[in-house]
Every structure is written in structure tokens, then in C-alpha cells.
Amino acid sequence: MPFLLALAADPGAPERTWPLYLATALALGFDETHLPSGVAIAEWRAETARLLATDAEAEARRLDAWVAEASDDRERRSRERARKMFDFGWAQRTATAELAAYDAVRAGLPTLRALLGDTDAGVRATAAYAVGWFPEESADSLAALSALLGTERDPAVITNALISAGLLDGRDLLHRIREHLAGTEPGPRWAAAIALARLDEADAPVIARLAASCTSPPELEADFLNGEVRLYSALSLAALDETPPDAVQAVIEGLARTSDAESFSMAEVVLRLTFGTPVRPLPPFADLTPVQRQAVRTIAELPPDSWRWTNLMEILDAWGVPTDHDDCRRYAGLA
């Protein structure tokens, strides 16, 4: 990790954003697993400590109990497959290595914060993305982000900085974040809504901005979630204590406008918003609520290039929705 960060900090090195992206990916894995809330580092450390403190026999007993607690045959079969594939030694080694990689990048945060002042806007933007994943160092990182936001003019840098401020619980920056929500730049305006939702400040203007971004995502540069503005907006709306019906409609409409790989994560958000928890098997279509019927019908009407993905099949199966396209259309009364 020090080598990657040293490359990023060397003004003479080419493509300096890529070492930053690589270091962040090694620390986190896929960032989608941590969004929209951010890295739950206390839980991560506690689970790693638990796994390292136990032994193979005790872990086997725990997993056997987990399989026995399955709510139905489908879930039990899924847990049994996971149980059979589990290797205790590999799990311990992996847990140790993953947390060590995270802590190695965390140790380099002074370098990352210094790069917030780099002359290259791309480096500043990537550094602003990277610092948001380390809540244990939030005080120093928020101070650096505040200084950056006080002078920065590049929209991509501001966009990443605002989202990181939200992930780090930067409530002292609420006034500045709201200024960007009221601004005209698409990226910072959207990022401000994402940050405010994360900070439990999702009033009507925030929800309206996120809903609009589900149906018609603005064109902008953002590193979080690979720049998937629609999905990040939907995840933020789904994370609210209570998502208004109009916002749920916006997420469903957003799903209807997806295709191919973009569909499956949006479908999962829609099912979570409309069903709450999986219902297996689903009742007759007519017995669903109107919004549940709309959700299933929208999924059934997704194009064939969405239905070719195993990812979508697995999500639908988990929620009790027919996994064959024709069967789903028949269930929804479309065939």
C-alpha cells in the first residue's frame, strides 16, 4: 500500500489516479457492499476478532445452528450449500488479510489528505473519494474536506467531497452541503442530496432531488458506486426510515427505464421498498397491494437483456418472484 500511495503522490508519475483507485479497492472490495451507509468498521473488526478467537469445531456448530434456523426449504438449501463450501482456515486467513489491507490504506490517510490539495483535479477527486471510507479517522478527514470545499471549483471534486463528508457523519458541514443542494451544478447538487440523506436530513427538497435522479439521472462525474447515479439515489431513498409513496414511484419508474446489468440491483431495491421482507411463495397476484403489483409488473416487463442475468434470477428467487420470464409475465397477468 505505501508503494501505491507513493506513486499517487509523485507528480512525475503517470495516471496517478489509478494507484489511488487500486488502493481503495484493496481496502474495501466493491464499494457497493458499504453503501449507502459507509464502512461499518466496528462491526467488521468485531466479526474478524470473533472469527480469529474461535476454533474450527465451534464455528462448525455455529454454522450448523444457522442452517437449522432457516425459515423455509429454499433458504435451508442455500445455507447448506454455503455451509458445505466453508473452509475455516481459509476464512480466518481471508478475514485477517482483508482487514490488514484496510488498515494499511488507513495508515496512509495523511498522504490521501495531502492529495486533496494536489494541482491535478483528477487526483483531488479520487483522494476525496478515498478518504470517505475511514470513519475512525473522520475528524482529520472532515477538517481536510471542509478546507477543500471552501476553495474547490471543480464539480467532480466537489461531488466526491460532499459524499465523503456524508459518509463520515460531517454534520458540521451541513450548511455548506445545503448550499450545494440549492446550487445549479448537477453533480454537487445530487451529491448534496446523497450526503443529506446519509446524515438523516432528508427533507422534501432532498427527497425530490433523489427521486428525480432515479427517473432521469443527471450526467455527472462521480466515483462512488461506479457513477451509477440512479442506483445510489434509489439506495438512499430505500434507507430512509419511511420512504414517501411518490419516491417509491420514482424508484419503480427508474427500474422501468433500466436494461441489461443495470436492472438487477434496481429490482432488488424496488422489491425491498414494496414488500419489505421476502414472501415465499408469493400470494396470487390479485392479493398483492397495488404498489406490489406495479413492482412485479415492472420487473416482468424488463427487456430480455435484463432477464439473461443470473444475478437477476437469484434476486427474484430470494423474493419469491418467478424466475422464468414467461412465468413472471403470466403471474403478472401480462401473458
Residue pairs with C-beta under 8 A, 6 or more apart in sequence:
1 23
1 26
1 101
1 104
1 105
1 107
1 108
2 104
2 108
4 19
4 20
4 22
4 23
5 19
5 20
5 23
5 105
5 108
5 111
5 112
6 111
7 13
7 16
7 19
8 16
8 17
8 19
8 20
8 23
8 111
8 115
8 123
8 126
8 127
9 16
9 111
9 114
9 115
10 16
11 119
13 19
16 120
16 122
16 123
17 122
17 123
17 125
17 126
20 112
20 115
20 123
20 126
20 127
20 129
20 130
21 126
21 223
23 105
23 108
23 130
24 31
24 105
24 129
24 130
24 133
26 101
26 105
27 101
27 102
27 104
27 105
27 106
27 133
28 34
28 39
28 102
28 133
29 98
31 133
31 224
31 225
32 225
32 265
34 40
34 133
35 224
35 225
35 232
35 235
36 194
36 197
36 198
36 232
36 235
36 236
36 239
37 167
37 198
37 239
38 132
38 133
38 135
38 167
38 168
38 198
39 133
39 134
39 135
39 167
41 102
41 134
41 135
41 136
44 99
44 102
45 99
47 95
48 95
48 96
48 98
48 99
51 59
51 91
51 92
51 95
52 92
52 95
52 96
54 62
56 88
56 89
59 86
59 88
59 91
60 88
63 83
63 86
64 83
66 79
66 83
67 76
67 79
67 80
67 83
70 76
70 78
70 79
72 280
74 280
74 317
105 130
105 134
106 134
106 136
106 137
109 131
109 134
109 137
109 140
109 141
112 127
112 130
112 131
113 127
113 131
113 140
113 141
113 144
115 123
115 124
115 126
115 127
116 124
116 127
116 128
116 131
116 144
116 145
116 147
116 148
116 161
117 124
117 148
118 124
118 127
121 154
121 156
121 157
122 156
124 148
124 152
124 154
124 157
125 154
125 156
125 157
125 159
125 160
125 221
125 223
126 160
126 223
128 145
128 148
128 157
128 160
128 161
128 164
129 160
129 163
129 164
129 223
129 224
131 137
131 141
131 144
131 145
131 164
131 168
132 141
132 160
132 163
132 164
132 165
132 166
132 167
132 168
133 167
134 141
135 167
135 168
135 169
138 168
138 169
138 170
141 164
141 168
142 165
142 168
142 170
142 172
142 173
145 161
145 164
145 165
145 168
145 170
145 173
146 165
146 170
146 172
146 173
146 176
148 157
148 161
149 158
149 161
149 162
149 165
149 173
149 176
150 176
152 158
152 161
155 185
155 186
155 187
155 188
155 220
155 221
156 187
156 220
156 221
156 222
158 180
158 185
158 187
158 188
158 191
159 187
159 188
159 190
159 191
159 220
159 221
159 222
160 191
160 222
160 223
160 224
162 177
162 180
162 188
162 191
162 192
162 194
162 195
163 191
163 194
163 195
163 222
163 224
165 173
165 177
165 195
166 177
166 194
166 195
166 196
166 197
166 198
166 199
167 195
167 198
169 199
170 177
170 195
170 199
171 199
174 196
174 199
174 201
177 192
177 195
177 196
177 199
178 192
178 196
179 192
180 188
180 189
180 191
180 192
181 189
181 192
181 193
181 196
181 205
181 206
181 209
182 189
182 205
183 189
183 192
186 218
186 219
186 220
187 218
187 220
187 221
187 222
189 209
189 218
190 209
190 213
190 218
190 220
190 222
190 229
190 233
191 222
192 209
193 205
193 206
193 209
193 210
193 213
193 233
193 236
194 210
194 224
194 232
194 233
194 236
196 202
196 203
196 206
197 206
197 207
197 210
197 236
197 237
197 239
197 240
198 236
198 239
202 210
202 236
202 240
207 237
207 240
207 244
207 247
210 233
210 236
210 237
210 247
210 250
211 233
211 237
211 246
211 247
211 250
211 251
212 250
213 229
213 230
213 233
214 230
214 233
214 234
214 237
214 247
214 250
214 251
214 253
214 254
215 250
215 253
215 254
215 257
217 229
217 230
217 233
218 229
220 227
220 229
221 227
222 229
222 232
224 232
225 231
225 232
225 235
228 262
228 265
230 254
230 257
230 258
230 262
230 266
231 262
231 265
231 266
231 269
233 254
234 251
234 254
234 266
234 269
234 270
235 269
237 243
237 247
237 248
237 250
237 251
237 273
238 251
238 269
238 272
238 273
240 247
243 251
243 273
245 291
248 273
248 274
248 291
249 291
251 266
251 269
251 270
251 273
252 270
252 274
252 291
252 294
252 295
252 298
254 266
255 263
255 266
255 267
255 269
255 270
255 298
255 299
255 302
256 298
256 301
256 302
258 266
258 302
258 306
259 302
259 303
259 305
259 306
260 303
260 305
260 306
260 309
261 309
261 311
262 306
263 302
263 306
263 309
263 312
264 306
264 309
264 311
264 312
264 315
267 299
267 302
267 312
267 315
267 316
268 315
268 319
270 295
270 298
270 299
271 278
271 295
271 299
271 315
271 319
271 321
273 295
274 289
274 291
274 292
274 294
274 295
275 292
275 295
275 319
278 318
278 319
278 320
279 319
279 320
280 319
280 320
281 320
282 288
282 296
282 320
282 321
282 331
285 293
285 296
285 331
285 332
285 333
288 296
293 332
296 321
296 328
296 331
296 332
297 332
297 333
297 334
299 316
299 321
299 328
300 325
300 328
300 329
300 331
300 332
300 334
301 329
301 334
302 312
304 325
306 312
307 325
313 323
316 322
316 323
316 328
317 323
321 328
321 331
322 328
322 330
322 331
326 335
329 335
